[in-house]
Amino acid sequence: MQGASRGRGGTPANPQYVKEQQYGSEIPAPRFGHTTTLVGNNRVVLFGGATGDSGRYTITADAFVLEADSNTWTRIRAEGANTPSARAAHAAACVDVSQMVIYGGATGGGSLSSEDLYLLDIRNEERSQWMAVPVEGPTPGRRYGHTMCFNKPLLIVFGGNNGQQAECDIWVLDVERSPFQWNEVQVIQSGNHARSPLPRVYHSAEVCREGPAAGMMVVFGGRTPDNRSLKDIWGLRQHRDGRWDWVEAPTKRGTPPEPRFQHSAIFLGSKLLIVGGRGADVARPLPTAVYDTESCEWRNVASVNRFRHACWGMGPLLFSYGGFDHRSPSAPTADLQVLDLDRAISASMATVAGVDEAEAEDGAGAARAMPDSVMNLQQGPSPAVASRAGVQEPPRPATPPRRPGAPTGVAARVERQIAHPGDPQISPNVYVAVEEDFTNHVREVAIQNLEDEGRRINQANAMANVGAEAANDGVASFVIQHLLQPTSWEPTDRFLLHAGEVSDLCDQAQEWFQAQDMVLSLRAPLKVYGDIHGQFLDLMRLFAKYGSPCHGENGDIATTDYLFLGDFVDRGSYSLETICLLFALKVRYPRQIHLIRGNHEDATINGIYGFKDECKRRLGEDPDDPNSCWNKFNKVFEYLPVGALIEDRILCLHGGIGGSIEKISQIKEMSRPLRVAQIPDNPYEQRVTDMLWSDPSDNDTVVGVSVNETRDPDGSGRIVKFGPDRVQEFLDANRPLSMIIRAHECVMDGFERFANGKLITVFSATDYCGSHKNAGALLFIRRDLTILPKLIYPMERSQNAWDQNMLRQRPPTPPRPVQRARRLGEDNGGDW
């Protein structure tokens, strides 16, 4: 069933769903009101629903598993005394690999199921098990026609009918907190015109995991208590301070779908798919509607011709099972239908652009017609490309499952707690800002098409001679108001603040830094920035393109943390703007903005690479005065954290692990104020030097620890390069750690992989030192630990933003030669 033509029904200009053959000794009977839940490894669990026809319906407690790559069904005969009762119109969600939970539903005859939350564990195929999850305190109560989503670590129940009326309440359960308790969410209402969804039943809800709506539970449609069908779309989000609110989704292009209920909805990438459902006329099928959260555009594709069915997505394929056919709405079906969404969306775009059917079929015309601002639905090679390349198309779970062998999940958390997310992995595509101004023109390209992605630039001989939201006031707010202007900031030689104000800002920032651990513990989603080096304009461009740390338009601080990996100052002309804005953001958003130390956050280095001179010139001070701002900055730098752990899986540092760092605990144990020895003469000082100064070796074939000739021309051996074997050894010794992200080196595409993708270098300043034309990048780490590189390219500047005097005194080392395999066209892009 894994052919490139799967789901390609109809014609190229008019794609349709394909009804597929099903196999197995026990195929589920036709039904409606059931759930299908993708639980990883191409496996889908069907539970419950009603069978029969014309008023002789029977509510079931059937459970089946579908191997989606072969369309083979197997009945689940689960053990356990706590088996859920028969039910329909319930809700289900995947919480881990081969584990799902169900809640609520109707049992027939006007009765509703119990308030219990049940978990099905099918990891052991020979001994599948149902268990009732022990919950203390109040519950959402009995209901049907509601939704339940899992947005780690929260189960979220919304709406439905309690047997007397439709509801619009929200309940959450934290699966990582024991004892388990349901808590009703109190949504904040701000302003005189604050809006929220109407009470509803038979609506849809799903969690978005990519794009601007990442982290939101998105609700569509349903039916009101007075039996009106709805077509509104809402996003429910939780702020970092624990508050919740509703956001009504905008429509910029296209026509919103017709009102409907008893439909299904899933996310594939950043696109929400509204599948099937019924409106006022039960005999009228409704098209599949696609809402692009990136462009806020609606688009219609083929109709599934079903309602009260269930859906799931895998790769670019949309699956539908069961439900009623509009042409015969009295008897349910057992049809398994599949649609290739890439093909369907390309055809709809081709129709708009006027390309012919042949172009739509081979995808070339659709690619030319596709606006750059519209992201490709497919996350990786298409089935056709994957088939030709011998690559198996991976499934796209509704809730990202962990890999087999990972710590157990909710089944064990009933006894203990849910496990961690899956291993980090790079997205096959990157986001690229292609224009030379501040317009939001971003396109997505395959990672292998970045021609310069393998080229690293060695920096100059920099170390040749070195062996909760705070109050909205004060200098921090003033700095943010005047400097956080992503689309309108203009460079000026006169600095915004006086020396006394800079000193006050440093004092406020230091209070927060010295209260933090040396290695921060952070949670996804978050954005990781590399070296900025006083390139304030590039920082503004990245904020303009990919979201800004603020509330309001283009702001995402409520849902996303920011992590900056050091080297904020030196080389560039606007180090003061850069460091003062980052300090101000830290003061304003201390729990969302995170800074760690780089090798240039050291008086020995920034005293000769530009920052000291900038403070002298633009603040009118004597930097050698013990009370100068330059000395104040460097005092704060000694209190910065030096690392960050993201979900215990990704370690972020500025430089690397060198040859001396074996355990994360060695970094955590570093003491404040942390001073960097110019010539390390003991193991502790060597670890500090390795952490701030070491680099990966030139490529994956160079193993071990070697002298870093660029940074240590005297050959003292104190500054080193480390090979891929060192990376793997470090990860193995610090499980469950599985990746390192670091900065410190300029790379041509703004990011570069090493050690078979186990280490990533990120660099955020473009056109390093005005001579290399490199891209700048940030890494967006989603909740499921997928890493999305987001790029900007150099733009023409009316004046050079790099310190020209510094370049003349200490010019950067030219880019090293391209690897031989790449010159000969033998480099296939590696394992990503």
C-alpha positions in Angstrom: 0.0 0.0 0.0 3.1 2.3 0.1 3.1 3.2 -3.6 3.7 6.7 -4.9 0.1 6.7 -6.3 -1.6 6.1 -3.0 -4.5 8.5 -2.5 -4.4 9.7 -6.1 -7.9 9.3 -7.3 -9.7 11.3 -10.0 -7.8 13.3 -12.5 -4.8 15.6 -12.0 -7.0 18.6 -12.3 -9.8 17.1 -10.1 -8.2 14.9 -7.4 -10.5 12.6 -5.4 -10.4 10.3 -2.5 -9.5 6.7 -3.2 -11.4 3.8 -1.5 -8.8 1.2 -0.4 -9.0 -2.5 0.2 -8.9 -3.7 3.8 -7.5 -6.9 5.1 -7.6 -9.1 8.2 -9.6 -11.9 9.7 -11.7 -9.4 11.8 -12.5 -6.2 9.9 -14.6 -3.7 11.9 -18.3 -3.5 11.1 -19.6 -0.3 9.5 -20.0 2.3 12.1 -20.3 6.0 13.1 -19.5 8.1 16.1 -16.2 6.2 16.7 -12.7 7.5 17.1 -9.5 6.6 15.2 -6.2 7.6 16.9 -2.8 7.4 15.3 -0.5 6.0 18.0 2.8 5.8 16.1 4.6 3.2 14.0 1.9 3.3 11.3 -0.7 2.1 13.8 -4.2 3.4 14.2 -6.5 2.4 17.0 -10.3 2.4 16.3 -12.6 2.4 19.4 -16.3 2.4 19.9 -19.0 3.9 17.8 -22.4 2.6 16.7 -23.1 -0.1 14.2 -26.3 -1.2 12.4 -28.8 0.9 10.4 -32.2 2.7 10.3 -32.7 3.1 14.0 -31.4 -0.3 15.0 -28.1 0.9 16.1 -25.9 -0.9 18.6 -23.3 1.0 20.7 -20.0 -0.9 20.9 -16.9 -1.1 22.9 -14.9 -2.6 20.0 -11.2 -1.9 19.7 -9.2 -2.6 16.6 -5.7 -1.7 15.5 -5.0 -0.9 11.8 -1.5 -1.4 10.3 -1.8 1.6 8.0 1.0 0.6 5.6 -0.8 -2.7 4.7 -4.4 -1.8 5.7 -4.6 -4.9 7.9 -7.0 -4.9 10.9 -6.6 -6.8 14.1 -9.1 -6.9 17.0 -7.7 -5.8 20.3 -8.6 -8.2 23.1 -7.4 -6.2 26.1 -7.0 -7.5 29.6 -7.9 -5.7 32.8 -11.0 -5.4 35.0 -11.5 -1.7 34.2 -12.7 -2.0 30.6 -14.7 1.0 29.4 -18.3 0.6 28.6 -19.7 0.7 25.1 -20.0 4.3 23.8 -20.2 6.6 20.8 -19.6 10.4 20.3 -16.7 10.1 22.8 -13.2 11.6 22.5 -9.8 10.0 22.3 -6.1 11.1 22.2 -2.7 9.6 21.8 -0.4 10.3 24.8 2.6 8.1 23.9 3.7 5.4 21.5 0.9 2.7 21.5 -1.0 4.4 24.3 -4.2 6.4 24.1 -6.9 7.7 26.4 -10.7 8.0 26.0 -13.2 10.1 27.8 -17.0 10.6 27.8 -19.5 9.6 25.2 -23.1 8.4 24.9 -24.2 4.9 25.7 -27.6 4.9 24.0 -31.1 5.4 25.2 -30.3 9.0 26.3 -27.7 7.8 28.8 -24.1 9.0 29.0 -20.9 7.1 29.9 -19.2 7.5 33.3 -16.8 10.3 34.2 -13.8 8.0 34.2 -10.7 8.5 32.1 -9.5 5.2 30.5 -6.1 4.4 29.1 -5.4 1.7 26.5 -1.9 0.3 26.4 -1.0 -1.9 23.4 2.8 -1.8 23.5 2.7 -5.5 24.3 0.6 -6.9 21.5 0.1 -10.2 23.3 -1.2 -8.5 26.5 -3.0 -5.2 25.6 -4.5 -3.6 28.7 -7.2 -1.2 29.6 -6.9 0.7 32.9 -8.9 3.4 34.6 -6.7 6.4 35.4 -7.1 7.4 39.1 -8.3 11.0 39.2 -8.9 13.1 42.3 -11.4 15.9 42.7 -14.0 17.3 40.2 -14.1 16.2 36.6 -15.5 17.6 33.4 -18.6 15.4 34.1 -20.6 13.2 31.7 -20.8 14.6 28.2 -20.8 13.6 24.5 -19.9 15.4 21.3 -16.9 17.0 23.0 -13.3 17.1 22.0 -10.1 16.0 23.8 -6.6 16.9 22.7 -3.2 16.2 24.1 -0.8 19.1 24.2 2.1 17.8 26.3 1.7 17.6 29.2 -2.0 18.6 29.2 -5.1 16.7 28.2 -7.6 19.3 27.2 -11.4 18.7 27.1 -13.6 21.3 25.5 -17.3 21.7 24.9 -19.9 19.0 24.2 -23.3 18.3 25.6 -23.8 17.3 29.3 -27.2 15.7 28.6 -29.1 18.9 29.1 -27.2 21.6 27.2 -24.2 22.4 25.1 -21.1 23.6 27.0 -18.1 25.8 26.2 -16.1 24.9 29.3 -12.4 23.9 29.2 -10.8 21.3 31.5 -7.2 20.2 31.6 -5.3 17.4 33.3 -1.5 17.4 33.7 -0.3 13.9 33.0 3.1 14.8 34.5 1.7 15.8 37.9 0.6 13.4 40.5 -2.0 12.9 41.8 -4.0 13.3 38.6 -6.6 16.1 38.8 -8.9 17.8 36.4 -8.9 21.6 36.6 -11.4 23.9 34.9 -9.7 26.7 32.9 -10.8 30.3 33.6 -10.2 32.1 30.4 -9.1 35.8 30.7 -11.4 38.4 29.2 -9.7 41.7 28.3 -11.3 44.8 26.8 -14.9 45.7 26.2 -15.2 43.7 23.0 -13.6 40.4 24.2 -15.0 37.4 22.4 -15.0 33.7 23.0 -16.6 30.7 21.3 -20.2 29.9 21.7 -21.3 26.7 23.5 -21.2 23.9 21.0 -21.4 20.2 20.4 -20.1 18.0 17.5 -17.3 20.4 16.7 -13.6 19.6 16.1 -10.4 20.5 17.9 -6.8 19.8 17.2 -3.4 21.1 18.4 -1.2 23.0 15.9 2.5 22.2 16.2 4.0 24.3 13.4 3.8 27.9 12.3 2.4 31.0 14.0 -0.4 29.0 15.7 2.1 26.4 17.2 0.9 25.4 20.7 -2.7 26.4 20.2 -5.7 24.1 20.3 -7.7 25.2 17.3 -11.5 24.7 17.4 -13.7 24.8 14.3 -17.5 24.6 13.8 -20.0 22.5 15.6 -23.7 23.1 16.6 -25.1 25.6 19.1 -27.8 24.9 21.7 -30.4 26.3 19.3 -29.3 23.9 16.5 -27.4 26.5 14.4 -24.3 25.2 12.5 -21.1 27.1 13.0 -18.1 28.0 10.8 -16.0 30.0 13.2 -12.4 29.1 14.0 -10.7 29.8 17.4 -7.3 29.2 18.9 -6.9 28.5 22.6 -3.5 29.4 24.0 -1.9 29.3 27.4 0.5 32.1 28.4 3.7 31.4 30.2 2.3 32.9 33.3 -0.5 30.3 33.3 -3.3 32.5 31.9 -5.5 31.2 29.0 -7.2 33.1 26.3 -9.1 32.7 23.0 -7.9 34.1 19.7 -10.2 34.3 16.7 -8.4 33.2 13.6 -8.2 35.8 10.8 -9.1 35.2 7.1 -6.9 37.1 4.7 -7.7 35.2 1.5 -10.2 32.6 0.4 -13.7 32.0 1.6 -14.3 30.3 5.0 -16.0 26.9 4.7 -19.7 26.4 5.1 -21.1 25.9 8.6 -20.9 22.3 9.6 -20.9 19.8 12.5 -20.1 16.1 12.9 -17.0 16.6 10.9 -13.3 15.8 11.6 -10.2 18.0 11.7 -6.5 17.3 11.8 -3.3 19.3 11.3 -0.7 18.4 8.7 2.2 20.8 9.3 0.8 24.3 9.7 -2.4 23.5 7.7 -5.7 22.7 9.4 -7.9 20.3 7.4 -11.7 20.4 8.0 -12.9 17.1 6.6 -16.5 16.2 5.8 -19.4 16.9 8.2 -23.0 18.0 7.6 -24.8 21.2 7.3 -28.5 22.0 7.2 -29.0 19.7 4.2 -27.9 16.2 5.2 -27.9 15.1 1.6 -25.3 17.7 0.5 -21.6 16.7 0.8 -19.2 19.4 1.9 -15.7 19.9 0.5 -12.5 19.3 2.5 -11.4 22.8 3.6 -7.8 23.7 4.2 -6.8 26.6 6.4 -3.1 27.7 6.1 -2.1 29.2 9.5 0.9 30.8 7.8 -1.0 32.8 5.2 -4.5 32.8 6.9 -5.9 31.5 3.6 -8.8 29.1 3.1 -8.9 26.7 0.2 -11.3 23.8 -0.8 -10.2 20.4 -2.1 -12.2 17.2 -2.8 -15.1 16.1 -0.6 -14.9 12.9 1.5 -18.7 12.7 1.3 -18.9 11.6 4.9 -20.1 12.8 8.3 -19.8 11.2 11.8 -16.6 9.6 10.4 -13.0 9.7 11.8 -9.8 10.9 10.2 -6.0 10.9 10.7 -3.0 12.0 8.7 0.3 10.4 7.7 2.9 12.4 5.8 0.9 14.1 3.0 -1.9 11.5 3.1 -5.3 12.2 4.7 -7.2 9.1 5.8 -11.0 8.8 6.6 -12.8 5.8 8.0 -16.4 4.9 8.4 -19.3 7.4 9.0 -22.4 8.1 7.0 -22.5 8.6 3.2 -24.5 11.7 2.3 -26.2 9.7 -0.5 -27.5 7.1 2.0 -27.5 8.7 5.4 -29.3 5.9 7.2 -26.6 3.2 7.1 -23.0 3.8 8.1 -20.0 2.7 6.0 -16.8 0.8 6.7 -14.9 2.6 3.9 -11.2 3.5 4.2 -10.6 6.5 2.0 -7.3 8.2 1.3 -6.4 11.5 -0.4 -3.0 12.8 -1.5 -3.2 16.3 -0.1 -0.1 17.5 -1.9 -1.7 16.6 -5.2 -5.1 18.1 -4.2 -3.7 21.4 -3.0 -1.3 21.7 -6.0 -4.3 21.1 -8.3 -6.3 23.8 -6.6 -3.4 26.2 -6.8 -2.8 25.3 -10.4 -6.4 26.1 -11.2 -6.0 29.5 -9.7 -2.8 30.1 -11.6 -4.1 28.8 -14.9 -1.6 26.0 -15.4 -2.6 22.9 -17.4 -3.3 19.5 -16.1 0.0 18.0 -17.1 1.9 20.6 -15.0 -0.4 19.9 -12.1 0.2 16.2 -12.4 4.0 16.3 -12.3 4.0 19.1 -9.8 6.2 21.5 -11.8 3.4 23.8 -12.7 2.1 23.8 -9.1 5.5 24.6 -7.8 5.7 27.6 -10.1 2.2 28.7 -9.2 2.7 28.4 -5.5 3.3 31.7 -3.7 6.5 31.8 -1.7 4.6 32.8 1.4 2.6 29.5 1.3 4.4 26.7 3.0 4.6 23.3 1.4 2.2 20.9 3.1 4.7 18.1 2.8 7.4 17.9 5.4 10.1 15.9 3.6 10.2 14.0 0.2 6.9 13.3 -1.5 5.8 9.7 -1.7 7.0 9.6 -5.3 10.4 11.1 -4.5 10.7 8.9 -1.5 9.9 5.8 -3.5 12.5 6.7 -6.2 15.1 7.4 -3.5 14.3 4.2 -1.5 13.2 6.3 1.4 10.2 5.1 3.5 7.7 7.9 4.1 7.4 8.4 7.8 4.1 8.8 9.5 2.9 12.1 11.0 1.2 11.4 14.3 -1.6 13.5 15.6 0.4 13.8 18.9 4.1 13.2 18.4 4.9 9.8 19.9 8.3 8.8 21.4 10.4 6.1 19.9 10.1 2.5 21.0 12.4 1.8 23.9 11.9 5.3 25.4 10.8 5.5 29.0 7.2 4.4 29.5 4.4 6.9 29.3 1.0 7.4 30.8 0.5 3.7 31.4 3.5 3.8 33.7 2.6 7.3 35.0 -0.6 5.9 36.4 1.9 4.2 38.6 4.6 6.9 38.1 4.6 9.6 35.3 4.7 10.2 31.6 8.0 9.9 29.8 10.0 12.6 27.9 9.4 13.5 24.3 11.2 11.8 21.4 14.8 12.5 20.3 15.4 15.8 18.6 15.5 15.8 14.8 16.1 18.3 12.1 13.2 19.3 9.8 13.9 18.4 6.2 12.9 21.9 5.2 14.2 25.4 6.3 12.4 28.7 6.2 14.2 31.4 4.2 13.5 35.2 4.1 14.4 36.1 0.5 13.7 39.8 0.3 15.8 42.8 1.0 13.4 44.8 3.2 11.1 44.1 6.1 8.1 42.5 4.3 7.0 39.1 5.5 8.1 37.3 2.4 9.3 33.9 3.6 9.6 30.7 1.6 10.4 27.1 2.5 13.1 25.1 0.8 14.5 21.6 1.1 17.6 21.5 3.3 19.6 19.7 0.7 19.2 22.7 -1.7 21.2 25.1 0.5 24.3 25.2 -1.6 26.5 26.7 1.1 25.2 24.7 4.1 28.4 22.8 4.4 30.8 25.7 4.4 32.2 27.0 7.7 34.1 30.2 8.1 36.9 30.3 10.6 36.9 33.4 12.7 39.9 35.6 13.2 42.7 34.7 15.5 40.7 36.0 18.4 42.3 34.1 21.2 46.0 34.2 20.1 47.1 35.5 23.4 44.8 33.6 25.6 46.2 30.1 26.6 7.8 35.6 35.5 7.2 38.9 33.7 8.7 41.8 35.7 7.0 45.1 36.3 6.3 47.1 33.2 8.2 50.3 34.1 11.7 51.8 34.4 14.6 51.8 32.1 13.9 48.3 30.7 10.5 49.3 29.4 12.0 52.5 27.9 14.6 50.4 26.1 12.1 48.0 24.7 9.7 50.7 23.6 12.4 52.5 21.6 14.7 49.6 20.4 12.3 46.7 19.8 11.2 48.0 16.4 11.7 45.1 14.1 10.3 46.8 11.0 11.3 50.4 11.5 14.6 50.6 13.5 17.1 53.0 11.9 20.8 53.1 12.9 22.1 56.2 14.6 25.5 56.9 16.1 23.9 58.5 19.2 23.0 55.9 21.8 19.6 55.9 23.4 20.7 55.8 27.0 23.0 57.8 29.3 25.7 56.0 31.2 23.7 56.1 34.5 20.7 54.5 32.8 22.9 51.8 31.3 24.3 51.1 34.8 20.8 50.8 36.3 19.8 48.3 33.5 22.9 46.2 34.2 22.0 46.1 37.9 18.5 44.9 37.2 19.6 42.3 34.7 22.3 40.9 37.1 19.7 40.3 39.8 18.0 37.9 37.5 21.1 36.2 36.1 22.7 35.5 39.4 19.5 33.9 40.7 19.6 31.3 37.9 21.4 28.0 37.7 24.6 27.8 35.6 22.8 25.4 33.3 19.2 26.4 32.7 16.4 23.8 32.4 14.1 24.9 29.6 11.0 23.6 27.8 10.1 23.7 24.2 8.9 25.5 22.1 11.6 28.0 21.9 13.9 29.8 19.5 17.7 29.5 19.6 19.9 32.3 18.3 23.6 32.1 17.6 26.3 34.9 17.6 24.9 38.4 16.9 28.1 40.4 17.3 26.5 43.8 17.5 24.5 43.2 14.3 21.4 44.8 15.7 19.8 45.2 12.2 20.0 41.4 11.7 18.4 40.8 15.1 15.5 43.1 14.1 15.2 41.3 10.7 14.9 37.9 12.4 12.3 39.3 14.8 10.4 40.8 11.9 10.4 37.6 9.8 9.9 35.0 12.4 8.2 36.5 15.5 9.2 39.0 18.1 9.6 38.7 21.9 6.6 40.9 22.8 2.8 40.8 23.1 0.7 42.2 20.3 1.2 42.1 16.6 3.9 39.5 15.4 4.7 38.8 19.1 5.0 35.3 20.4 6.4 35.7 23.9 3.2 34.3 25.4 3.9 30.9 23.8 7.6 30.7 22.9 10.9 31.2 24.9 14.0 32.8 23.4 17.5 31.5 24.0 20.6 33.5 23.0 23.9 31.6 22.9 26.4 34.4 23.6 28.7 36.7 21.6 26.2 39.5 21.7 29.0 42.2 21.4 32.2 43.0 19.4 32.9 43.3 15.7 29.6 45.0 14.9 28.8 48.6 15.2 25.7 48.3 17.4 26.8 46.2 20.4 25.2 48.6 22.8 21.8 48.3 21.2 22.1 44.6 21.1 23.1 44.0 24.7 20.9 46.6 26.2 17.8 45.3 24.4 18.6 41.7 25.5 19.1 42.8 29.1 15.9 44.8 29.0 14.0 41.8 27.6 15.4 39.7 30.4 14.2 42.2 33.0 10.7 42.4 31.4 10.3 38.6 30.6 12.7 36.9 33.0 11.2 33.5 32.6 10.9 33.6 28.8 14.2 35.3 27.7 17.4 33.4 28.3 21.0 34.4 27.7 24.1 32.3 28.1 27.7 33.4 28.0 30.0 33.4 24.9 33.7 33.9 24.7 33.3 37.6 23.8 31.4 38.2 27.1 34.9 38.6 28.7 36.8 41.8 29.3 40.0 40.4 27.9 38.3 39.8 24.6 35.8 42.6 24.2 38.5 45.0 25.4 40.3 44.5 22.1 37.5 43.5 19.6 35.4 46.7 19.6 33.0 46.8 22.5 35.3 48.8 24.8 35.9 51.4 22.1 32.1 51.6 21.4 31.3 52.3 25.0 34.0 55.0 25.1 32.8 56.6 21.9 29.1 56.4 22.3 28.7 56.7 26.0 31.4 59.4 26.4 33.0 57.5 29.3 36.5 56.4 30.3 36.1 52.6 30.1 39.1 52.1 32.3 37.2 53.8 35.2 36.2 51.0 37.6 32.7 52.4 37.6 32.4 52.6 33.8 29.5 51.0 31.9 32.0 48.8 30.1 33.2 47.4 33.4 29.6 47.1 34.6 28.7 45.0 31.6 31.6 42.7 32.1 30.6 42.2 35.7 27.2 41.1 34.6 28.8 38.8 32.0 30.5 37.0 34.9 27.1 36.0 36.3 25.5 34.8 33.1 24.5 31.1 32.9 26.8 29.1 30.6 24.5 26.4 29.3 20.9 25.3 28.8 19.1 21.9 28.8 16.0 21.7 26.6 13.6 19.0 27.8 16.7 17.1 29.0 17.4 16.2 25.4 19.3 19.1 23.9 22.4 20.8 25.5 23.0 24.3 24.4 26.5 25.9 24.8 28.4 28.6 23.2 31.6 26.8 22.2 31.7 23.0 22.8 32.9 20.2 25.0 36.6 20.2 23.9 38.6 17.4 25.3 37.9 17.9 29.0 34.1 18.1 29.5 32.7 14.6 30.1 29.5 15.3 32.1 26.9 18.0 32.2 27.5 18.1 36.0 30.9 19.6 35.3 29.3 22.6 33.7 26.6 22.9 36.4 29.3 23.0 39.0 31.1 26.1 37.6 30.9 28.9 40.1 30.1 32.6 39.9 31.5 35.1 39.3 33.0 33.0 36.4 36.3 34.4 35.3 38.1 33.1 32.2 41.8 32.3 32.7 43.9 33.7 29.8 46.2 30.6 30.2 44.3 27.7 31.9 46.6 25.9 34.2 44.2 23.4 36.0 41.4 21.1 34.9 38.7 23.5 36.0 40.1 26.4 34.0 40.5 24.1 31.0 36.9 23.1 31.1 35.9 26.8 31.1 38.1 27.3 28.1 36.7 24.3 26.3 33.1 25.3 26.9 33.7 28.8 25.5 36.3 28.3 22.9 36.4 24.8 21.4 35.1 23.9 17.9 34.1 20.7 16.2 36.7 19.3 13.9 36.7 20.1 10.2 34.4 17.2 9.3 33.0 13.9 10.5 36.1 12.0 9.4 38.4 13.9 11.8 38.0 12.2 15.2 39.5 12.7 18.6 40.8 15.9 20.0 43.2 18.1 18.0 44.9 21.4 18.2 42.7 24.4 17.0 45.4 26.1 14.8 43.1 29.0 14.0 42.4 30.0 17.6 45.6 28.7 19.1 48.4 29.4 16.5 51.1 28.9 19.1 50.1 25.3 19.4 49.7 25.3 23.2 47.0 22.7 23.0 44.7 24.7 25.3 42.2 25.5 22.6 41.1 22.4 20.7 38.8 20.9 18.2 36.7 17.8 19.0 35.6 15.1 16.7 32.3 13.3 16.2 33.4 10.5 18.4 33.7 12.9 21.3 30.2 14.1 20.6 28.8 10.6 20.7 30.7 9.7 23.8 29.4 12.8 25.6 25.8 12.0 24.6 26.1 8.4 25.7 27.5 9.5 29.1 24.6 12.0 29.7 21.5 10.1 28.6 18.8 11.0 27.8 20.7 13.8 26.1 20.8 13.3 22.3 21.9 16.6 20.7 24.2 19.6 21.2 23.5 23.0 19.8 26.3 25.6 19.9 27.3 28.9 18.3 30.8 30.4 18.2 31.6 29.8 14.4 30.3 31.6 11.4 28.8 29.1 8.9 27.6 30.0 5.4 24.0 29.0 5.7 23.6 30.2 9.2 23.5 26.7 10.6 25.6 23.5 10.0 25.4 19.9 11.1 28.1 17.8 12.5 28.6 14.3 14.0 25.8 12.8 11.8 23.4 15.5 12.9 24.1 15.1 16.7 25.6 18.6 16.9 24.3 21.8 15.2 26.1 25.1 14.9 23.9 28.2 14.6 25.1 31.7 13.7 22.7 34.7 13.5 24.7 37.6 12.0 24.7 37.9 8.2 27.7 38.8 6.0 30.2 38.3 8.8 32.7 41.2 8.9 31.3 42.5 5.7 33.1 40.0 3.4 31.6 36.6 3.5 27.9 37.0 2.4 26.8 34.3 4.9 23.2 33.8 5.9 22.0 34.2 9.5 19.8 31.8 11.2 17.7 30.9 14.2 16.6 27.4 15.2 12.9 27.0 16.2 12.5 24.0 18.4 8.9 22.7 18.4 7.2 20.9 21.3 8.0 17.6 19.7 11.7 18.6 19.4 11.7 18.9 15.7 14.2 21.7 14.8 13.2 24.1 12.1 16.1 26.3 10.8 14.9 29.8 9.8 17.2 32.0 7.7 17.8 35.5 6.5 20.3 36.5 3.8 22.5 39.5 3.7 20.9 42.7 2.4 22.3 45.7 0.7 23.3 48.3 3.3 23.7 52.1 2.9 26.6 51.9 5.5 28.7 49.0 6.7 27.5 47.7 10.0 30.8 46.1 10.9 33.5 48.1 12.8 35.9 49.0 10.0 38.7 50.0 12.3 38.5 46.6 14.0 38.5 44.8 10.7 41.7 46.6 9.7 43.4 45.8 12.9 42.1 42.2 13.2 40.8 41.0 9.8 38.7 37.7 9.8 40.2 34.6 8.4 38.9 33.9 4.9 36.4 31.0 4.4 38.1 27.6 4.3 38.0 25.6 1.0 34.8 23.7 0.2 35.1 20.0 1.0 36.3 17.9 -2.0 33.2 15.8 -2.2 31.1 19.0 -2.5 33.3 20.5 -5.2 33.0 17.3 -7.2 29.2 17.1 -6.7 29.5 13.9 -4.6 28.0 15.4 -1.5 24.4 14.2 -1.3 23.5 16.3 1.7 24.3 13.9 4.4 21.8 12.0 6.5 19.3 14.7 7.0 
